């Protein structure tokens, strides 16, 4: 394979949707797999849809995901500028070249002219009117007007667009690396606008010129661009340039499989669809995976498997393992259904694999804590098997940070028997005598106590948990006891028994 150069080319029209992140990810993986180059190009030719801050958001999101390009705005590279509006002057000569070679033409039709033609066609039972090889002959363009009139219109600054002169009744064939051979007849294509009188190219022309001049070898993009591919093939041909390889990725679908996952589905359905938080100009907040507490690796791992499979049962991948395993041949044609619960599962797996020191640092970033680093690491060791997010350690394991101030009244009323308080006091007396207050010794002493009293483990262990932690479930009680220390355990038993007595009295 010749030198691989791929690009991610988002438009700065708002936050980066997770579908866009997946496109960037597959480009990144493909480039790394083939020792190639992954670049980013900002496609801002449509200035009417430009959103301030969107470009910075895109770059920040890719950085958080760990899939930064090596070329792009602010990154350098010999093929810049990497923002299309900064390349504005280079496009017009290419559009004029197509006109000179009779492969494109000037069109002077106003918006009112076009609306009138659509209305007439609709009245005649033709709802999908197109400006094409048939209808262009009745429109106001350089193919129907005298050359002198065309020159006059251009000289006096009459608004115009430059349209592609689409050939009639020709099959355009190309091989897509994911979908195989694609064949489209040009009779089904319209004369797309390539250049506008404001001096800006449309996406189609700028995209082709930029991919060629930036030496892009493979265009890996979303399925929504598949209908544009025949036009792009014809443009490459019109310029006499070699075509890059194409690969059109499957759609991301809603959890119910009913339609494309959109930017507005996220918070409405209860999960993020953006990598990081985005606040609109109006102040409306859209939540992101970063701020929800997701680990970047979990988010990326989930996205990689939405549309691609490794051909094995492996589900957990590091980024390096994804690079090694990835291939476009194993990307599906069919849409991939997003599963928010599976995303949480990935997060759980990644959280559990984090070193306790790293997880402890995350807790310090969330809130101020008085515990030492060693204490926080021990808390993480106790809690992370039961947590999905770092925040869960703080909330579900609150009793490890301070004495409980509330107790599970419902469980106490259901499980506390008349003899339970006596058992807890007897167990407390044994704790007082323990000199080796390690989890192993605490457990051995506890089991001996149960055996001697001929009690089942549930008769004492759950009540012991309730008075120490205030809740009915959690990590092993002997490990919790060792962490809290003997004095704290004894103090909590007294406080817990007093709370239980009050709850039972109120019942």
N, C-alpha and C positions, 0 to 999 in steps of 0.2 A: 504494500500500500504506500502511495506517495505521501508526502508530508501532510499531516492532518491539521486543518485549521477550522475550527467551528466557532459559532457566535451565538450569543443570546441577545436578542434585539427587542427589548420591551419599549413600549411607548409610555412617556411620563404623564399618564392620564389619571393616575390615582395609585392606590397601594398595590403591591405585588401579590396577586392571587396565588394560592398554593399550586394551582395548575401551571402558572408561570414559573414557580420555583421548581416544579418537577421538570419542566422543559430545560431550565438552566442546569439542573442536576444531571439529566441525561447527556447534555452537551459536555458537561464537566467530566463525567465518567468516561464518555467515549474518547475525549481528548487525552485524558490521563492513561487510559488503556493502551492507546496507540502512540504514546510519547509525543502528543501533538500540542497545539495551542488552543486555549479557550479564551475568547475575548467577549467583551460586552460593548454593544453599540446602542446608543439611545436614539430611537426613531421618533423624532418630534416634528415631522413635516406638517402634521395637522395642528397648527398653532391654536385653533379654536377650542381644542380639547385639552390643552396644556394645563397641568395642575401644579402650582408652586409647591416645592418640597418633595414631589414624587420621585425625582431622580435621586435625591439624597436617601430617600426611604429605600429605594431599590438596592442601592449600594450597601446600606447598613444591614438590610435583610440578608443579602448574600453573604456578607461578612459573618453575621451571627450563625448562619447555616454552615459555614465552613467551606463554601464552594466559590471562593472569590476567583474571578478571572485574572489573567496575568497581563492583559492589555485592555485599555478602556479609558474613559474620562477620569483623570486624576491618577491613573496607573501608568501612563506612558505607553510607548509602542511606536513602531515606525510607520504604521498605516493610518495614523490619525489625520484630522480630528475624528473622535469617536462619537460625536453628537451631530446628527444630520443637519440641524440648523446652522452649524458652524461649517458645513461642507456645501452650503447653498450654491455658491458660485460654480461648482463643478458640474451640476446636473444639466443646465440649459444646453451646453454644446452637444450633449448626447441626444437630447430631445430634437434639437435642430438637425442633427445628423440623420435621424430617422425620417424627418420631413424631407430632407434633401434626397434621400434614397427611396421616397414614395412608400415608406413603411409606417408613416404617421401623417397626421394632417391637423390644421388649425380648425377649430369649431367655434363659431361666434354665437351660437344659440343661447338665448337668455334662459333664466330659470322659468320664466313665464312660457317661453316657446316649448320647453321640454314638458312642462305640466300640461299644456294644451294638447300636445301629441299623445301623452299618456291618457288623457281624458277621452280623446277621440278614439283611440285604440280600444279603450274599455267599453265605450258605447257600441263599438263594432264587435264586441265579444272577444277581444284580445287583451286580457287583463295584465299580461306580463310584457308590455312593450319594451323593446330594447333599441338602443342606438347601435346599429350593426351594419353588416355588409349590404343589407336590403334597404333599411330605412335611411341610411346616411345620404342616399341620393336625393331625398326630399328635404334635407335639412340645410342649415345655413353654415357652410363650411368651405374650406379651400378646395374641396373636390367638386363643389357645385358652383362656386362663385368665380368670376373672371379673376385672373391673376392680378390685374390692376386694382380691382376692388379690394382684394385681400391685402395688398400692399398699403392701400389707403387706410383700411381699418386698423392695421397694425401701426401705421405711422401716427394716427391720431389717438392711439391708446385704447381702442375698443377692447372691452373685456373678452378674453378668449381662453380656451383650454386646448391642449394638444392631446389628441386621441390616437390610440393605436389603430392602425388600419388592419383589422383582423381579416385574414384570408377566408374565402368562402368554401364551405364543404370540404374541409381538410381534417383528417384524423391526426391528433397530436398524441404521440405515444411516449411514455417514459416509465422507467422502472423505479418504483419506490421500495426502499430497503425493508419496509415493514409490510406494505400492502401488495407487493409484486407489481405486475404490469398494469398501468392505468391508461385507458384510451378515452379521449374526449374529442368530439367533432366540433369544429370551430363554428358551425351553424348554431351551436348552443351557447356561444360566447358573444359578449357585446364588445363594442369598441371602447375599451376602458380609457379613462382619462389618465394621462401620464404626467402632464405638467399644467400648472395653473398660471393665470396672468399675474398673480402676485409674486411670481418668481420662485415659487416653491414647487418641487416635484410632488407627485402623489407617492404613496407607499410603494406602489409597483415599480416605478422607475428608480426611485432612490434605493430601494432594496436590492435590485439587480446590479445597479452601478456600484453600490457599496460592497456587495458580496464579491463582485469581480475584482474591484480595485484593492480589496483587502485579502484577496487570494483565499477565499473561503472554499474549502474542499467538500464539506458536507453541510447541508442545511437540515437541521433537526428542529422541527417546529410542530405546533399543534395541528390537529386535524382540521381546525377551522380554516386553515390556509390551503387545504387541498384543492378547493375549487379555483384558487388563483394560480396553481402550479402550471396549467397549460399556457396561460398568458406569459408566465415567467420563462417557460421553455422557449416560447416564440421570441421573446425579447433577447434571450441569449443567442438564439439563432440569427436574429436580425442584426445584432452587433458582431456576429462572427466569433463569439466567445465560446469556450468550452463550458458545459453545464456542470455545476457541482452535483454530487449525489444528493437525493432527497429522501427524507424519512419523516413521515407525518404521524405524530403520536396520537394515541386514542384519547377520547374525552375523559374527564373526571366526572362521574355521575353522582347525583344525590344518594344518600344512604338507602332510599327506597328504590333506587335505580331509575326513577322517573325524571329524566331530563338532566341536563348539564348542571354541575355544581357551580352556582353563580356567586358573585361577590356579596350578594345580599342574603344568601342562605345561612351564613354562619351564625351570628348571634340570634337570628330568628329561630333557628333549629337547635340552638344550645351548644354550639361548638365553634371554634375559630376557623376561618378560611384564609387568614393572613398569617405570615410568619411572625410579624411583630405588630404592636398596636398602631392604629392609624386614626388620627383625629382630623375630621373634615374642617374646611374653612368655617362652616357653620357651628363647629364645636361638637359634632356628633362623633362618638367614640366607637371604633370597631376593634374588637379584641384580637390579640395575636397570641401565637403559641408561646413566644418567649415570656410574655407577661403572665400567662396562665401557669407558668412554672415548668414547661416542657424542656427537656434536655435537647439541644440541637441534633445530636446523633439519633435520638428516637424519632424526631420529626422527619429527618432525612431518610432513615431506614424505612419508615412507613411509606413515604412518598415513592421511594425506589420500587417498592413492591406493588404500587398502584399502576398496573399496566405492563410490568416486567416480572418474569419469574426466572430463578436461576436454574431450573430444571432439577432441583434437589429439594429436600424437605427443610433445608436451612432457612430460618427466618430472621435471625439476629445477625447483622453484619456491621462491622466497622466500615468507615468510609474507604479504607484501604482494601478491605475484602470486597466491597461493592465494585471498586475499580477493577479488581482482578476477575470478578465473575461476570461483569456486565457485557452484554452484546445486544445490538439492535435486532438480531435475528430472533431473540426471545421476547421482544416487545409485542404485545397483543394488538390485533386490529380492533377488537371490541372495546367498548367503553369500560372503564374500571370504576366499580362502585365503592365510594368512600365509606369507611366504617369507623365512626368516632370511638366506639368501644374498643376496637382493635388498636386504635391509636393510643388509647390509655394503656393497653397491655404492653405495647412497645415501650412506653414511658416507664412502666413498672420494671420491666426487664433492665432498662438502662440505669434506672435509679439504683437498683440492687447491685449492679456491677460497679458503681462508682466507689472509689476509695472513701473510707469514712472521713478522712481528712478533707477531701474535696467537698463532700456533702456537708460537713461541719461549716466550711467556709460559706457555702450557699446559705445556711441558716443565719450566719452573721450578717449576710447581705440583706436578708429579709427584715431583721429586727435586731435591736440591741439585746444582748444576752450577758448575764453575769457569769455563766459557767466558763471554766477554763477550756482550752482546746481539747485536752485529754477527756474531760467530762463530756463535751459535745460529741466527740468521736465515739465514746461509749454509748451515748444516747442513740446516735445514728446506727451503731451496730445492733442495738436492741430493736429499733423501730423500722429500719428500712425494708425489711421483708414484708411489712404490712402496709407500706406507704406507696402511693402513686406519685405524689409530688413532695418536694422538700417541705412545703407548708404543712402537709399532713403530719409530719413528725412533730411540729409545734402544736398542732391542734389535738391530734389523737394521742399524743404522748405528753400532754400538758402537765400531767402529774409527775413527770420526770424532771421538770424544771422548777416546780413549786408545789407545795402541799395542796391537795384538792380542797376546794371550797364548796363543791356540790357533789352529791352522791346519787347514784342511779336508784331512785326511790322505787320504781316499779319492780326492778329485779330484787331489791331488798325485801319488799313485801311478799314477793312470790317465793323466794328461796330461804329466807331467814326463819329458822325453826326456834322453838322455845329453848332448846338446849345449845343453840349455836353460839351464843355469847360466852357460855361456859367453855366450850371447846377453844374459842379464840383466846380466852384468858389463859387456859392451860398451855396453849401453843406459845403464847407470849412469855410465860414463865420459862419455857425451854430455851427461847431465844435469849433471855437474860443470861442464861448459863453458858451460851456459846462463846467460846474464845476465838475460834477459827470461823470468821463470818464470810466464808466463800460460798458460792452457789452450790458447789458439790457437797460441802458439809451441811449446808442448810437443807438441801434436798434429802440427804441421808437421814438427818435428824427428824425431818418431817415424816418420812415414810415409816420410820421406827415408831413415831408417835401414833400414826394411823393404825399400824399393826397392833400396837399395845392396846389401843382403845377399840380395836376391831371396827374401824370406820372406813367407809368408802372415801375416795379422794375428794369427791364433790361435796362432802359434808363440811369440809374445812377449807379447801383450797379456794373455792369461789368466794366465800365470806372473807377470807384473808385478803383476796384481791380487792374486794369492795372497800374494806376499811383502809387499805393502803393507797389505792388509786382512785376510788370513787366510781369506777366503771367495771363492767362485767366481762371485759375481754381485753386481750393485749398480749405482749410478749411473755415469756416464761417468768413466773413469780419469783423463782429462786435467783434468777439473773437480776430482776428488778430489785430484790432485797439486797443483794450484794452491792449493787450500784448505789442505792440510797444510804447504805451503812446502818449499822446496828442501832445507834442512837436515834436516827431519824425514823427507822422502822418502828421502834418502841413508842416514839412520840405519836406517830401516825395511827398506830393501833388504838391508843387512848382517844385521840381525836375522832377517829372513825367510829369507834363503838359509841361515843357520845352522839354522833350524827345519826347512827342507826337507831339508837334508842328514841331520839326525837321523832324520826320518821315513823317508827312503829307506833309511838304514842299518838301522833297526829292521825294515823290510820284508824 
